[in-house]
Amino acid sequence: MKTFFLCGGFLFCLLVSAQGAESNADEKEVTEAVRSIGAFAADDFAKFHEVAAADFYAFDGGEPYKGDELIELLKKLHTGGKTFVWTITEPNVHVEGGVAWITYVNDGSIRDSSGTKKMAWLESAVLRKNEGKWRVQFLHSTRVRPPEG
C-alpha cells in the first residue's frame, strides 16, 4: 500500500511539472504573439495577419477598430511622418486552456517633425489558440497620462 501511495505521489508530481512547463511555454508564446502584432508599426500586413485572429478588433485612443482598420490608420500616420516605437514591459499572462489574456505596460515613443516624445500605454489583449498557434483576438490600449508638473 505504501508503494502505491509513493507511485501515485510521483506520478502526480510529474503531471504537475509537465503542466507547469506547458503553461510557461504558452505564456512566452502569448507574449511573443502580442509583441509580433506590433508589426503594424512597420506597416507589415503579412506579419500582422500571422498573429491576428480573423475577427481581430481593438479599442485604441477611445475608438473601436475592426480587422485592418487599425493598421490602415497607422499606415496613414506613417505617411504623415510619424514613427512609433513600442516595447512590452511588465507582462502578466494568464492561460486557461485555449484562451489567454495578457496585461502589460507599453513603453515607447512617437516621433514627428517636432521631435520625439516618450510615451507609455497600459494595454491588454485576449488571445485564442488556433491549430497550435496563439492569435490576438482583442487588443485594448489606454495612453498613460504624463506626470503633471
Summary of the structure (lengths in Angstrom):
residues: 149
radius of gyration: 19.7
end to end distance: 70.8
largest distance: 76.9
contacts: 377
relative contact order: 0.17
helix: 40%
strand: 46%
